[in-house]
Amino acid sequence: MTDLIAQIRAALVDGGDGSSDFDLNPEFTQPDGRVLRPASVLAPIIVRGGAYYLILTKRSSALKHHPGQIAFPGGKQDDTDADLIATALREAREEIGLPSDLVEILGVLPPHETVTGFKVTPVIGLVTAEFDIVAEPGEVEEVFFVPLSHVLNVNNFAVQSRRWRGHRRAYFAVPFGPYYIWGATARMLRAWADRMP
């Protein structure tokens, strides 16, 4: 099992180009000089029953932005955060009750630009012990586990599309059971999967 963790560490060494919600839609042009707000997410890996899983959340359907969507724990960087890794750890603590001292940081992916104007740095971390999951009331509807092997297999991804601002926009999706993982979350996962051997 440690071989996979070594592979993940190696895959995260090279910075490389970032990703974007617009990758599959070259006809969408972004304005020059736009200012993106810094944010980060934590992709927490946990061992359960001898296999690796990724912890994801389903956002509350009552939220104004992205209600009901599947997401990593994360959010915008606060002035009190030392860096973007600290942001990801703080957000995971707030959203799912994950103690920061139980997370071993394996590395980061290049930033991802979202349609909502964020520059999101995905932080990959290994959860070193079981913990009591506490979903943040009003923001997180559900916390669930997806086999890491599922989301790191490029063959499980599909390109789909829907209408957005009067145009058809393509995006990645990597569904798992009842969970429709798409948009920025799926794009960041695809960027990660593309780096794996």
N, C-alpha and C positions, 0 to 999 in steps of 0.2 A: 504493500500500500504506500510505503514511503516513496516508491518510484514515481507515482503520480504527483506527489507533492514536489519532488525534485524537478519533474517535467514542467510543472506550473511555474516554479521559481525561475527556471531557465527561459520559459516563454515570456516572462515579464521583464527580463533584463534589457532587451532592446526597446528604446523609446518608440521610434517609428511614428507614422502619421496617426492622427486621431480619427475618429469617426463622426458621423453627423446624421441627424434625422433626414437630411436631404441627399444622402449618398445615392439612393436609388432614383432620385428625381432631379437630373441635371438641368431641367428646364426651370426649376425654382432658383432664382438668384437672390443672394443675400445682399443687403445694402452695405456699401463700403463704410468703414468707420463705426460699425455697430459695436456696442459695448455689451459683452456677455458677463453675467453675474457668476462668480465662482461658486461651485457646489461640489459635493462628493457623495458617493454611495458606498456602502460596504457590501461586498459579495461574501457572506459568511459560509464557509465550508464546515460541515460537522460530520463526524463519524457516527453511524448508527447501524448496529447489527453487522459490523464488519465492512460496511460500504460507505462511500462518500456521498453526502447530500449537500445541496445548496438550500439555504434558508431564504425564502421570499415572502413578501407580504401582499395581501389584497387590500387596496386602499378603501376607505369607507365610501359608501355610495352617497353619503351626505356631503362630501367635500366639493368645493367649488371647482377645483382643478383636478382633472384626471380621476373622477370618481369611479370606484370599482375596478380600476386597472391594477395589473400585477406590477410590483415594483420592488427594488432593493430598498432596505432601510437607508435613508439618506436625506439630504436637503442642502440648503444654501449655507455657505460659510458665515459664521458669526465673527464679530470683532474679537471675541474672547478665545476663539480657536487658534491654537499655535500654528496649525497648518491644515491642509486638506485631509490628511490622515486623521487628525484629531476631530475634524468635522464628521467624518464617516463614523468614527467610534462613538462620538457623542450622540449622533442621530440614532445609531443602532441601540444604544443604551436607553434613549428616550422612547423609541418606537416599539422595541421588542423585549426590552429588559436585559439585553446582553451586556454583562459586565466587561468593561474594556480590558481588564487584566486577564481575561480568558481568551483574548484574541492575539494570535501570532500573525503579524503582517508578513505576507508572502511577496507582495509587490503591488504595483499599480499599472493599470492600462493607460495608454494615451487618452487625453480628454475627449469627451463626446459633446458635440454641440446639439442642443435641443431646439425644437421649433418655438419653445417658450422663452428662449433667450438665456439659457444657462450653459455654462461650460463645466461639464460634470466629469470629475475624475473618479473612475471606478477603482476602489481599493479592494484587493483580494486578501482575505484573512482566514486562517484556520482556527476554529473554535476548539480549544484544548480540553474542555470538560463540558459535561451536560450543565444546563442552567434552567431556571424556571422562566419560561416564556411569559412575558406580560405585555400584551398588546396595548398600545397607547389608545385610550378611549377617544372616540371621535375622529381618529385619523386612520387607525389600522383595524380593518374588519376581521382579518384572519391572517395567521402566520402558518405557513405550510412548508413542506420539504419536497424537493425535486431531486431525483438521482443526478449527481454531477455528470455521470456518463451520458445522460440524455441531452443536457444543454451544451455539452462540449463536443457533440457529434454533429458536424456540419450537415449530415444527411437528414437530420431531424428538422432543419429549417426550411421554410417555404417563403416565397415572396408573394405577398397578397396586396390588395389595394382597397381604398375607400375614398369617398369624396371628402375633400378638405378645402375650405375657402373657395368653393366653386370649381375646383380642379380635382382630378383623380391623382391621389398620391400613393406610391408604392412603399411598402415597408416589410421588414422581416417579421416572421412569426415562428415561434417554436412551442406549439401547444403541448400540454401535458395533462392527460385526464380531463377533469372539468376546468382546468386553468388555461385561459387563452393568454399566453405570454407574447406580447407584440410591442411594436413601437420602440422607444428608446431602450427599454429593458432588453428586448430581444436583440437590438442592434449592438448593444454593449456585449451581450453574451456571444453574438456571432463574431465580434472582433476578437474576443478571447478564444473562441473555438478555432478561428483561423490561425492562431499562433501555436496551437498544440500540434505535436508530432503525429 
